[in-house]
Amino acid sequence: MAEKPDTPRDHWLGKGMSASRLEEWFVREVLPLEAALMQFLKHNWHNKSEVADLRQEVYQRVCEAAQTQIPDSAKAFVFRTARNLLIDRVRREQVVPIDAAADIDALNIAIDAPGPERSAIARDELRRLQAALDRLPPRCREAIVLGRIEGLTGQEIAARMGISESVVSRHLARGIHALAHMLYGEAAAKP
């Protein structure tokens, strides 16, 4: 003779719970939470027209999980499911809507865009650097561009230029010294 479960909930645990028992549990434990769930969704989701759809998706997730095992606390499970659903939606959107933050400073976004004066100075510095690079001997210039601009290693520069690594090192040292002298004058030449 099969042992009778201690409570109706114990009978529902495990796979294969009947639809009628799942429905009984849902009506008794989950539906009374609907008003609080709707308030939670309205408060935490930026698009109020999607709240009813979100509620239905929460219910669907809760029912699917309950088919395997009835949670100990329906309320905690429903709200954890709602929270996870909202997190999933935000991740999918990959956009933080402006109306999601009441205070723009709360976003902690640093505005690093340079002003017009800083942009003009940077363009001038680039022109000076380009002019100095153009005055370098061709092999020194090539080594500097490959090493300092393109980021190649000494070995990669040597292979590309068809010279030894020690010659690459000499070209880099001479080129950097010459650039410093051209850009910063006598002050850069002193060690």
Secondary structure in CASP SS format (residue, H / E / C, confidence):
PFRMAT SS
TARGET T0000
AUTHOR 0000-0000-0000
METHOD secondary structure of the structure
MODEL  1
M C 1.00
A C 1.00
E C 1.00
K C 1.00
P C 1.00
D C 1.00
T C 1.00
P H 1.00
R H 1.00
D H 1.00
H H 1.00
W H 1.00
L C 1.00
G C 1.00
K C 1.00
G C 1.00
M C 1.00
S C 1.00
A H 1.00
S H 1.00
R H 1.00
L H 1.00
E H 1.00
E H 1.00
W H 1.00
F H 1.00
V H 1.00
R H 1.00
E H 1.00
V H 1.00
L H 1.00
P H 1.00
L H 1.00
E H 1.00
A H 1.00
A H 1.00
L H 1.00
M H 1.00
Q H 1.00
F H 1.00
L H 1.00
K H 1.00
H H 1.00
N H 1.00
W C 1.00
H C 1.00
N C 1.00
K H 1.00
S H 1.00
E H 1.00
V H 1.00
A H 1.00
D H 1.00
L H 1.00
R H 1.00
Q H 1.00
E H 1.00
V H 1.00
Y H 1.00
Q H 1.00
R H 1.00
V H 1.00
C H 1.00
E H 1.00
A H 1.00
A H 1.00
Q H 1.00
T H 1.00
Q C 1.00
I C 1.00
P C 1.00
D C 1.00
S C 1.00
A H 1.00
K H 1.00
A H 1.00
F H 1.00
V H 1.00
F H 1.00
R H 1.00
T H 1.00
A H 1.00
R H 1.00
N H 1.00
L H 1.00
L H 1.00
I H 1.00
D H 1.00
R H 1.00
V H 1.00
R H 1.00
R H 1.00
E H 1.00
Q C 1.00
V C 1.00
V C 1.00
P C 1.00
I H 1.00
D H 1.00
A H 1.00
A C 1.00
A C 1.00
D C 1.00
I H 1.00
D H 1.00
A H 1.00
L H 1.00
N C 1.00
I C 1.00
A C 1.00
I C 1.00
D C 1.00
A C 1.00
P C 1.00
G C 1.00
P H 1.00
E H 1.00
R H 1.00
S H 1.00
A H 1.00
I H 1.00
A H 1.00
R H 1.00
D H 1.00
E H 1.00
L H 1.00
R H 1.00
R H 1.00
L H 1.00
Q H 1.00
A H 1.00
A H 1.00
L H 1.00
D H 1.00
R H 1.00
L C 1.00
P C 1.00
P H 1.00
R H 1.00
C H 1.00
R H 1.00
E H 1.00
A H 1.00
I H 1.00
V H 1.00
L H 1.00
G H 1.00
R H 1.00
I H 1.00
E C 1.00
G C 1.00
L C 1.00
T C 1.00
G H 1.00
Q H 1.00
E H 1.00
I H 1.00
A H 1.00
A H 1.00
R H 1.00
M H 1.00
G C 1.00
I C 1.00
S C 1.00
E H 1.00
S H 1.00
V H 1.00
V H 1.00
S H 1.00
R H 1.00
H H 1.00
L H 1.00
A H 1.00
R H 1.00
G H 1.00
I H 1.00
H H 1.00
A H 1.00
L H 1.00
A H 1.00
H H 1.00
M H 1.00
L H 1.00
Y H 1.00
G C 1.00
E H 1.00
A H 1.00
A H 1.00
A H 1.00
K C 1.00
P C 1.00
END
